[in-house]
């Protein structure tokens, strides 16, 4: 208890914990859609490009965070346009964008007016730092985080519909292209929000690992999203506290803690799945009464999957009901 009191007595730790709280909510809120779309590494690619924004901020002596936001948004839009065209050479273009962004960022940082003293600052952007979050950064994280949370939760049904079946969403009048671009922009903003706490090289893990862990125990999209956000907050706060106590980079502590939670959930998921299976079997047995024809029909009905093919058609109207988050 004394250690907690001592930790909270420092202003920099108060700022770091508040930033970690916001990042813990924001990253999984966006990551759940990226995992659904099988774009789990999108955050990693944007993190590479964000280094160019950091370099521009240092060269022009402006806010590296806001410059990173601008660069990442442009990169995210390019990534989405390449993805939507389905060009086979799109992967090559994205690879050049990712690694070119990191190389350009490192070059710019080396030419910054204070280049001789930027090695420590660069590490704070790459791996996160509890000392790096000042009041201005906290305000920026708060504003951008609020926007991301409002968009991702407010448009949850629309995003889910697009992630489940783009073609059906188009038929029903959902603005698929606009939502895809908006989701890419939200992912870009999330990377810049989290880079001061988690670091650019590890931010993608906080967007993906809590979601993967939540999927092991939940059976609905909304349940996955809420549990992932809760886990994100838990590992973010725990990682920052561990960083203070053990004198290690917060990004490393946060990611390793998230992986540990995933490992625990993996162990718990197997017996839980068996229990659900037995419960479903018991329910089918008790409901299969009547004539033999009725019983046969009941058994055939029970053999059907929990989410039949037409369930996709209902997803835009009720995505939070019984539809399970697809890998």
MOWOLIN-V235069 format. One record per residue. N is the residue number from 1. RES is the residue in one letter. NEAR is the number of other C-alpha atoms within 8 Angstrom. Layout:
N/RES/NEAR  N/RES/NEAR
This chain:
1/X/4  2/X/5  3/X/6  4/X/7  5/X/8  6/X/8  7/X/9  8/X/9  9/X/8  10/X/8  11/X/7  12/X/10  13/X/12  14/X/10  15/X/12  16/X/13  17/X/11  18/X/9  19/X/13  20/X/13  21/X/11  22/X/12  23/X/17  24/X/18  25/X/13  26/X/13  27/X/15  28/X/17  29/X/15  30/X/15  31/X/13  32/X/14  33/X/11  34/X/11  35/X/13  36/X/12  37/X/10  38/X/7  39/X/8  40/X/12  41/X/7  42/X/10  43/X/13  44/X/12  45/X/9  46/X/14  47/X/15  48/X/13  49/X/18  50/X/18  51/X/15  52/X/16  53/X/18  54/X/14  55/X/16  56/X/13  57/X/15  58/X/14  59/X/12  60/X/7  61/X/6  62/X/8  63/X/8  64/X/12  65/X/12  66/X/9  67/X/13  68/X/15  69/X/13  70/X/9  71/X/12  72/X/17  73/X/12  74/X/8  75/X/11  76/X/14  77/X/11  78/X/8  79/X/9  80/X/11  81/X/8  82/X/11  83/X/9  84/X/6  85/X/6  86/X/7  87/X/7  88/X/5  89/X/6  90/X/10  91/X/7  92/X/7  93/X/8  94/X/10  95/X/8  96/X/8  97/X/10  98/X/12  99/X/10  100/X/9  101/X/13  102/X/13  103/X/9  104/X/11  105/X/16  106/X/11  107/X/9  108/X/13  109/X/14  110/X/7  111/X/8  112/X/11  113/X/6  114/X/6  115/X/10  116/X/5  117/X/7  118/X/9  119/X/8  120/X/7  121/X/8  122/X/8  123/X/9  124/X/12  125/X/12  126/X/11  127/X/17  128/X/17  129/X/15  130/X/14  131/X/8  132/X/8  133/X/15  134/X/9  135/X/7  136/X/7  137/X/9  138/X/12  139/X/8  140/X/9  141/X/13  142/X/10  143/X/8  144/X/11  145/X/13  146/X/8  147/X/8  148/X/13  149/X/12  150/X/8  151/X/9  152/X/13  153/X/8  154/X/7  155/X/8  156/X/9  157/X/11  158/X/10  159/X/12  160/X/12  161/X/13  162/X/13  163/X/10  164/X/10  165/X/9  166/X/10  167/X/6  168/X/8  169/X/14  170/X/10  171/X/7  172/X/6  173/X/6  174/X/9  175/X/8  176/X/10  177/X/6  178/X/7  179/X/11  180/X/10  181/X/11  182/X/8  183/X/11  184/X/12  185/X/12  186/X/11  187/X/13  188/X/14  189/X/13  190/X/15  191/X/16  192/X/15  193/X/13  194/X/14  195/X/14  196/X/13  197/X/16  198/X/15  199/X/16  200/X/18  201/X/10  202/X/14  203/X/16  204/X/14  205/X/8  206/X/15  207/X/16  208/X/13  209/X/11  210/X/15  211/X/16  212/X/10  213/X/13  214/X/14  215/X/10  216/X/9  217/X/9  218/X/8  219/X/11  220/X/12  221/X/13  222/X/8  223/X/9  224/X/15  225/X/13  226/X/8  227/X/10  228/X/15  229/X/15  230/X/10  231/X/12  232/X/16  233/X/14  234/X/9  235/X/13  236/X/13  237/X/12  238/X/10  239/X/15  240/X/15  241/X/9  242/X/12  243/X/13  244/X/10  245/X/6  246/X/6  247/X/7  248/X/9  249/X/11  250/X/16  251/X/15  252/X/12  253/X/13  254/X/15  255/X/13  256/X/8  257/X/11  258/X/14  259/X/9  260/X/8  261/X/9  262/X/12  263/X/8  264/X/8  265/X/12  266/X/10  267/X/8  268/X/8  269/X/10  270/X/8  271/X/8  272/X/9  273/X/8  274/X/8  275/X/8  276/X/8  277/X/8  278/X/8  279/X/8  280/X/8  281/X/8  282/X/8  283/X/8  284/X/11  285/X/7  286/X/7  287/X/7  288/X/10  289/X/7  290/X/6  291/X/6  292/X/6  293/X/6  294/X/10  295/X/11  296/X/8  297/X/8  298/X/11  299/X/10  300/X/8  301/X/7  302/X/8  303/X/6  304/X/7  305/X/6  306/X/4  307/X/7  308/X/7  309/X/5  310/X/6  311/X/9  312/X/9  313/X/7  314/X/9  315/X/12  316/X/12  317/X/6  318/X/8  319/X/13  320/X/9  321/X/8  322/X/9  323/X/12  324/X/7  325/X/10  326/X/4  327/X/6
